[in-house]
Amino acid sequence: MSWSRAVADGGRDRDRSAGAPSVTPAAGADPRRCGCAGKTPLDRVVLPARDRIRDALNETSVRLGTDSDAAILRNPTAIDPTDRAVDTVALGEEQPTAPLSGDAGGGPVVTLACAFVGDDLADPDALGDALATAYAGLDGPVVTIGKGHAVQIPDLDGGLLWLEHLRQGGDSGSDRDGDNDGDRGNVGRADAGFGTESAGFVAANVDAIHAFPELSPPEQARIAALNACNDVYAAGATADRVVRPMVAVPAGVDLPPSRATDWYRAGVPNEVSVLPASVLTHGGESWLFGASVTAGGNVDPTGSPLPDDCDVLLTRPLGGLAAFALGQIDGGRGLRELGRDRLTRDARPVAEVLAACRPEPDEPFDPARHLARVTDVSGEGIGGVGRLVAGEGRSLRLDRLPLLPGVADAAAGGWTIPDATVETNGPFAAIGTPSALARASERLRSVEGADPVRVGTLDRGDAPIRDATGGDPARFIEAAARWPAAGEDR
């Protein structure tokens, strides 16, 4: 079997060499599993596991933050590399140490956590128990797991947990006695600012993705870093970006951290600060690229009220990851390059427009002018919007499912990833009243790469998403077959 045939068929790493892993990330990449297509399922595994973790941590000083796009730190010193620390442990075999020297008298700590797990941990009980045991090792100082992420690695037994600890100023809002449930433990108003643009807050995120076939290491690094940036962009943080690279490689690959750092410095925009990379070695298949990101900007830690009369707008059609993967599998160069352009495009200009459509610090929320919510539509696809609004008692009536040109036709012949709207470095979903979205759309039309399109309306339905398209999403989204049909009236 030729190498090109193996890639086209999504062959396994061991098929491509004489039992040794490839030393280049593209050679072992599977187009059906690239990008966010290999994330641990949120609805089936991660969210139920969070409930189990939360209960297990009740007697410790460790709390889970929200499952929102990004963690929000107040009055942070976290941008200083001397006040952020990295740790990696084998799940089920060892525990991390209390962060930042275990100094309970220092400031509270926000921890970013990224789990690389095998199929034996792909159920909520196993994953929840493994993560709870590891997180319990952080007991001592006040710690909030500000953002967690999990990704599956084929042929791996057990897993690895990568942690980055960031110290923030002020009271964390969480205590050892459990008076606070931890879901708001990493946010709050600050007296002192951070930089000149952040009004005292920064957003932080961690993410990891499977490598892409036939892309250079700096391109892989760029996509991974920008994908992680999107979540902090969604929180309004677009300034002073700092990236901590993270690369996970199969056993037998010798990748010096300095080389990984150079890939990210070559790939990310020039104004992004890059910290020294972490390199993890795992016992399964495939390369993975990831990053933690911090950024400041127009960050509102409290959130605005969600008005009753809201629509949902995507900043561009869906399908960037699907376009790349389908083009790679079927040899469609135009489709592949369309996806490549979307995967490598920095969404910061779009995010800056959306941030300008939100209230300034201490400005009252005006539903006629301001966006009520912005979220990144990446790993969850359109289903993530439904989950977001369901948490506030709303339902998304999906009126249309916009896909990038050529994606619908290519996917209709047999799409092999369960959800063609799962993205990597995807668009944003903006939620607001019709007048607020019209204001945002007008500004977005002047931004290269933005193509705003309304996809639906929020109402008080009894399901996260109700399909008003006539069943079209079922061709591209595995879960859509379970969405109830919307009635003719709102």
Buried (B, 14 or more C-beta within 10 A) or exposed (E): EEEEEBBBBBBBBBEBEEEEBBBEBBBBBBBBBBBBBBBBBBEEBBEBBBEBBBEBBEEBBBBBBBBBBBBBBBBBBBBEEEBBBBBBBBBBEEBBBBBBEEEEEBBBBBBBBBBBBBBBBBBBEBBBBBBBBBBBBBBBBBBBBBBBBBBBBBBBBBBBBBBBBBBBBBBBBBBBEBEBEBBBBBBBBBEEBBEEBBBBBBBBBBBBBBBBBBBBBBBBBBBBBBBBBBBBBBBBBBBBBBBBBBBBBBEEBEBEEEEBBBBBBBBBEEEBBBBEBBBBBBBBBBBBBBBBBBBBBBBBBEEBEBBEEBBBBBBBBBBBBBBBBBBBBBEBEEBBEBBBBBBBBBBBBBBBBBBBBBBEEEEEBEBEBBBBBBBBBBBBBBBBBBBBBBEEEBBBBBBBBBBBEBBBEBBEEEBBBEBBBBBBBBBBBBBBBBEBBBBBBEBBEEBEBBBBBBBBBBBEBEBBBBBBBEEBBBBBBBBBEEBEEBEEEE
